[in-house]
Amino acid sequence: MQKQRPKHLDLARIRLPVPGFVSILHRVSGVALFFSLPLLIYLLHGSLSSAESFETYRAVVSNPLMKLVALGLIWAYMHHFCAGIRFLFLDVHKGLELETARATAKTVLAVSLTLTLILGGIALW
């Protein structure tokens, strides 16, 4: 007898738990950081090469769209860092219990967003 399996998954009805959401965001933030490296290297080069290029750098960075991109990169770094620490603890079998895993996942989200707001406020405005 064959099992009755769905022919497709209704992704709109599937609710991902918080630790799974943190795991996916950890991967997304890692990809975002990797692909933003050329932009960050360009901005670093522009800020250090000469006085004229530093003024160009300041004009580019003061653009509101660029500030939004920078805020997104700050969030990506903060989330990737905080989730990475959580995953290091999971790798050594600390915090594997269901309630602890859920609590640490929520903590990662709260801490990364808080640090993003603090650092974004200091660095961008």
N, C-alpha and C positions, 0 to 999 in steps of 0.2 A: 504494500500500500504506500502510495506516494504522499508526502506531506503537502498540505495546502499552504503554499507560500504566496505572499503578495507578488504580483507581477511588477509593481513599482512601489517605491516608497513615497509617501506623501510627506515631503520634507517640511511643509508648513505646519503639520500637526505634531511632528516630533519635537519634543522639548529637550534641549541639551542641558545636562546638569552644569552647575557653576564650575567645577573643576575641569570639565571638558571644554567649556567656553574659555577658561583661562589658558588651557593648553593650545587651543586653536589661535588665540590672540598672541601667544608666545611665538608661534610659528610665523604668523603674519607680521609681527613686529620685527622678527629676525630677517625676514625677506625685505621688509621696508628699509631696515638699516643697511642691509647689504647693497640694495640698489640705489641708496642715497649716497653711497661713498663717493662717486664721481662729483656730485654736487658739493658735498662737504669739502673735498679736496680742492675744487675750484674756488670755493669761498675762502678757504684758508690761504690759498695762493694769492687771491686778490687782496686779502687783508695784509699780507706781509711783503709783497714785492716792491711797491713804491707808494709815494704819497698820493699820486694821481689815481692809481688803481685802488688805493684805500678809499678814496672819495667815491669811486664807482661802486665799490663794495658796499659802502654805507647807503648809497642810493638804492641799490638792489635790495638790501636787507630791510630797509625802511618801508618797502612796499607792503601793504596789508596782506596781499596774497602770500608773499614770502614769509611774513610773520606767522601766518596760519600753517604754512608748510613746516616752519621751524618748530611751532608748537606741536605739530603732529610727530615730528622727529624726536622731540623731547619726550613725549608720551611713549613712543616706541622704545626709546632707550630705557626709560624708567620701568615700563612694564616688563621688558625683556630681562632687565636686571633683577627685579623683584621676583618674577616668576622663575628665573634661573636659580635663585637661592632656594625657592620652594622645591624645585625639582631636584636640587642637590640633596636636600633633606630626604625627599622621597627615595632617592637612589640608595641612601644608607638606611632605609626602612624606618624612618621617623615620620610620624604623621600619616600613616597609611589607614588608620581607622576612618570610617565614613564621616563621622561628625568633625573630626580633626581636619580631614581633607577638605571638607566643605568650608570650614572656618578659615583655613589658611588660604583657600582660593578667594574667598571674599576679602580677606585681609590684603592679598596681593592687588586686587582691583582698587580697594580704597586707598592703599598707600601709594600706588603708582599714579592714580589720579590726583591725589593731594600733592605729591611731589611735583607733578607736572604743572599744577596751578601755581605752586610756590616758585619753582624755577622759571616757568614761563613769565610770571609776573616780574621777577627780578631781571631776567635777561632781555625780555622783549618790550616791556613798557616802562 
